[in-house]
Amino acid sequence: MLLILLTIVFAVLRIIPGDPVAALFAGRASPEIVALTRHQLGLDQPYWQQYVNYLAQIFTGNLGTSIGENYHGKSVLAIILGKLPGTIELTVGAMIVATTVGIVTGVISGTNRDKPADVALRLYGTIIFVIPIFWLGQILQLIFAVELGWFPAQLRFSGLPLPAHVTGLYTVDSLLEGNLDKFFVALDHLVLPSLTLGLVLSGFFTKTVRANLLRTVKADYVEAARARGIPEGRIISRYAFKNALIPVITVLGLQFAILFAGAVLTEKTFSWDGMGLLLLNSIDSADYPMVQGIIVVYALIIVGVSVVIDVINGLIDPRVRY
């Protein structure tokens, strides 16, 4: 999967219009300087040679050096590691929103089949999952930031000095510093981006939990529990709900791919200083090494999460054996 993705990214970056050297100098350099720079960067080599060199760098842990106007000459890996905590903080917040809202609405919908609550929540799950993230983000900004003034509309942190850098996660670093004022500032900035991305993903969890809950409530062991006179609420919580979550956990790893894709648009909408915003800026400046490095990190995270989810699935589901 990783090799296929790296190959596609390499090909697409060289197919799309744009010259990184021309973007770097913005037409202010002589042809000789441009040619020399292309040679130094290896961009004058045949594509197959560039591809071999690219894979050799990636698989030795060297993501290269930025050639874009923003980070020219700096280590790609160092820049990415500096932006990664922002994306992690956003995705964790969004996943908390998505799972909480999705599971609650899915259970309510599944336990009230074909009733008004079920119909309304099924409609919610369908509509929210297809709403454009950037549109929802702007609506939330307009309502809660501009009109009500409850939350900031942009950035990760403002108004106070940044917390002492330990993890790069502002909420965590604020707590480690023991400064609750900074923690609440970081949390306020996190709310709207997390809601934007989390609500969109919650539609998937709503529909998935509902479908699996409807399947489990008809299972033989649930009917046996009813026959023994166990209260319906206990049957749902102790038997049906737990088993309905197994397929949800199975596909949770796949949702991380959608989560990171959505994080790119969310970060752009909220000017969130993370990998998504870095990716878009790097594409604009035709910074090949930076774009390739970001995709590699995204892919490694998604593959790693998928493996962890598979292991967890094997631990909680006795039917699964590796």
C-alpha positions in Angstrom: 0.0 0.0 0.0 2.8 2.4 1.0 4.8 1.7 -2.2 1.7 2.1 -4.5 0.9 5.4 -2.8 4.4 6.7 -3.1 4.5 5.8 -6.7 1.2 7.6 -7.4 2.3 10.7 -5.6 5.6 10.8 -7.4 3.8 10.5 -10.8 1.1 13.0 -10.1 3.5 15.7 -8.9 5.3 15.5 -12.2 2.2 15.5 -14.3 0.4 18.5 -12.9 1.5 21.9 -14.2 4.1 23.8 -12.4 7.9 24.0 -12.1 9.3 24.1 -8.5 12.4 26.0 -9.6 10.4 28.6 -11.5 8.2 29.0 -8.4 11.2 29.3 -6.2 12.8 32.2 -8.1 9.5 33.7 -9.4 11.1 34.6 -12.7 13.9 36.7 -11.1 16.8 34.4 -11.8 18.9 34.0 -15.0 18.6 30.8 -17.1 22.0 29.8 -16.0 21.0 30.0 -12.3 17.8 28.1 -13.0 19.6 25.3 -14.9 22.2 25.0 -12.1 19.5 24.8 -9.4 17.7 22.1 -11.4 20.9 20.1 -11.6 21.6 20.5 -7.9 18.1 19.3 -7.1 18.4 16.4 -9.5 15.3 17.6 -11.5 17.2 17.4 -14.7 17.6 13.6 -14.4 15.3 11.2 -16.2 12.1 10.4 -14.3 13.1 6.8 -13.6 16.4 8.0 -12.0 14.5 10.5 -9.9 12.1 7.8 -8.8 14.9 5.4 -7.8 16.6 8.2 -5.8 13.3 9.2 -4.2 12.6 5.6 -3.0 16.1 5.2 -1.8 15.7 8.4 0.3 12.3 7.4 1.7 13.3 3.9 2.8 16.4 5.2 4.5 14.4 7.7 6.6 15.6 10.7 4.6 12.6 12.8 3.4 14.9 15.3 1.7 15.2 19.0 1.8 12.5 21.5 1.0 12.8 23.4 -2.3 9.8 25.6 -1.8 9.8 29.3 -1.2 8.6 29.0 2.4 11.1 26.4 3.8 13.8 26.4 1.2 16.9 24.5 2.4 15.3 23.2 5.6 14.9 19.5 6.5 11.5 18.2 5.3 11.3 15.8 8.3 12.0 18.6 10.8 9.3 20.8 9.4 6.8 17.9 9.3 7.5 16.9 12.9 6.9 20.5 13.9 3.5 20.6 12.2 2.4 17.0 13.1 1.3 17.8 16.7 -1.3 20.3 15.4 -2.8 17.7 13.1 -2.8 15.0 15.9 -4.5 17.4 18.3 -7.2 18.2 15.7 -7.8 14.6 14.6 -8.0 13.3 18.2 -10.6 16.1 19.0 -12.5 15.3 15.9 -12.5 11.5 16.6 -13.9 12.2 20.2 -16.7 14.2 18.7 -17.4 11.7 15.9 -17.5 8.6 18.1 -19.5 10.3 20.9 -22.1 11.8 18.7 -22.2 8.9 16.3 -22.6 6.2 19.0 -25.2 8.1 20.9 -27.3 8.9 17.8 -26.8 5.4 16.5 -28.1 3.8 19.7 -31.1 6.1 19.9 -31.9 5.4 16.2 -31.4 1.6 16.5 -33.6 1.3 19.7 -36.4 3.4 18.2 -36.7 1.7 14.8 -39.1 3.5 12.3 -40.1 6.0 15.0 -39.8 9.7 14.4 -36.4 9.8 16.3 -35.1 7.0 14.1 -36.2 8.8 10.9 -34.7 12.1 12.0 -31.4 10.5 13.0 -31.2 8.5 9.8 -31.7 11.7 7.8 -29.0 13.4 10.0 -26.5 10.6 9.3 -27.1 10.8 5.5 -27.0 14.6 5.3 -24.1 15.4 7.7 -21.8 12.8 6.0 -22.0 14.5 2.6 -21.9 18.1 3.7 -18.7 19.8 2.4 -16.3 20.3 5.4 -15.2 23.8 4.4 -18.9 24.9 4.1 -19.8 23.5 7.5 -16.7 25.1 9.0 -17.6 28.5 7.6 -21.1 28.2 9.0 -19.9 27.3 12.4 -17.4 30.2 12.2 -20.2 32.6 11.2 -22.6 31.5 14.0 -20.3 30.7 17.0 -17.3 33.0 16.3 -18.7 36.0 14.4 -22.3 36.3 15.7 -22.1 34.8 19.2 -18.4 35.4 19.8 -18.1 32.2 21.8 -15.0 30.7 20.2 -12.1 32.0 18.1 -12.5 31.7 14.3 -8.9 31.1 13.3 -5.5 29.7 14.5 -4.5 27.2 17.2 -3.5 29.7 19.9 -3.7 33.4 20.5 -3.7 36.1 23.2 -1.1 34.4 25.5 2.5 33.2 25.1 2.6 29.7 23.8 3.0 26.8 26.3 6.4 25.5 26.9 7.1 23.0 24.1 7.0 19.4 25.4 4.7 17.4 23.1 3.6 20.2 20.7 0.0 19.5 21.7 -1.0 22.9 23.2 -3.7 21.4 25.4 -1.4 18.8 26.8 1.6 21.2 27.2 -0.6 23.7 29.0 -1.6 21.1 31.6 2.0 20.0 31.9 3.0 23.6 32.5 0.2 23.8 35.1 -1.4 26.8 33.4 -5.2 26.4 33.1 -5.6 29.8 31.4 -3.5 28.6 28.5 -5.3 25.2 28.5 -8.7 26.9 28.1 -7.3 29.2 25.3 -6.0 26.1 23.4 -9.3 24.3 24.1 -11.4 27.2 22.8 -9.4 27.3 19.6 -9.8 23.5 19.2 -13.6 23.4 19.6 -14.8 24.6 16.2 -12.3 22.7 14.1 -13.0 19.5 16.0 -16.8 20.0 15.7 -16.5 20.6 12.0 -14.5 17.5 11.2 -16.1 15.3 13.9 -19.7 16.1 13.0 -19.1 15.1 9.4 -17.6 11.8 10.4 -20.3 11.2 13.0 -22.8 10.5 10.2 -20.9 7.3 9.3 -20.9 6.1 12.9 -24.6 6.9 13.3 -25.5 4.7 10.4 -23.0 1.9 11.2 -24.0 1.6 14.9 -27.7 1.7 14.0 -27.3 -1.1 11.4 -25.3 -3.3 13.6 -27.5 -2.7 16.6 -30.6 -3.7 14.6 -28.8 -6.9 13.6 -27.7 -7.8 17.2 -31.1 -7.2 18.8 -32.5 -10.0 16.7 -29.7 -12.4 17.6 -30.6 -15.7 19.4 -28.7 -14.7 22.5 -30.7 -11.5 22.8 -34.0 -13.4 22.4 -32.8 -15.8 25.1 -32.1 -12.9 27.4 -35.6 -11.5 26.8 -37.0 -15.0 27.5 -35.3 -15.0 30.9 -37.0 -11.7 31.8 -33.9 -9.5 31.7 -34.9 -5.8 31.4 -34.7 -4.4 27.9 -32.3 -1.6 28.8 -29.9 -4.1 30.3 -30.2 -6.3 27.2 -29.3 -3.4 25.0 -26.4 -2.2 27.0 -24.9 -5.5 28.1 -25.5 -7.7 25.1 -26.6 -6.0 21.9 -24.6 -2.7 22.2 -21.2 -4.4 22.9 -21.5 -6.7 20.0 -22.7 -4.0 17.7 -19.5 -2.1 18.4 -17.2 -4.8 17.0 -17.8 -3.9 13.3 -17.5 -0.3 14.2 -14.1 -0.8 15.7 -13.1 -2.9 12.7 -13.7 0.0 10.2 -12.4 2.6 12.6 -8.9 2.3 11.0 -10.3 3.0 7.6 -12.0 6.2 8.9 -8.6 7.6 9.8 -7.9 8.0 6.1 -11.1 10.0 5.7 -10.2 11.9 8.9 -6.8 13.0 7.6 -8.3 14.0 4.3 -10.9 16.0 6.1 -8.2 17.5 8.3 -6.6 19.1 5.3 -9.8 21.1 4.4 -10.5 21.9 8.1 -7.0 23.2 8.7 -7.3 25.4 5.6 -10.7 26.8 6.7 -9.5 27.6 10.3 -5.9 28.5 9.4 -4.9 25.7 11.7 -1.1 25.2 11.8 -0.8 21.6 10.9 0.3 19.2 8.2 -2.9 19.8 6.1 -2.2 23.5 5.8 1.5 22.7 5.1 0.5 20.3 2.4 -1.7 22.8 0.6 1.0 25.5 0.8 3.6 23.0 -0.5 1.4 22.1 -3.4 1.0 25.8 -4.3 4.8 26.3 -4.3 5.5 23.0 -6.1 7.6 21.8 -3.2 8.1 18.2 -4.4 10.1 16.9 -1.4 7.7 18.4 1.2 4.5 17.1 -0.5 6.1 13.6 -0.9 7.3 13.7 2.7 3.8 14.7 4.1 2.1 11.9 2.1 4.6 9.4 3.4 3.9 10.4 7.0 0.2 10.3 6.4 0.4 6.9 4.9 2.6 5.5 7.7 0.1 6.8 10.3 -2.9 5.3 8.5 -1.1 1.9 8.0 0.0 1.9 11.7 -3.5 2.7 12.9 -5.0 0.0 10.7 -2.6 -2.6 12.2 -3.5 -1.5 15.8 -7.2 -1.7 15.0 -6.7 -5.2 13.6 -5.0 -6.2 16.8 -7.6 -4.7 19.0 -10.3 -6.4 17.0 -8.7 -9.7 17.6 -8.6 -9.1 21.3 -12.2 -8.1 21.7 -13.8 -10.5 19.2 -13.1 -14.2 20.1 -14.1 -15.2 16.6 -11.0 -13.5 15.1 -7.7 -15.4 15.2 -4.5 -14.4 13.5 
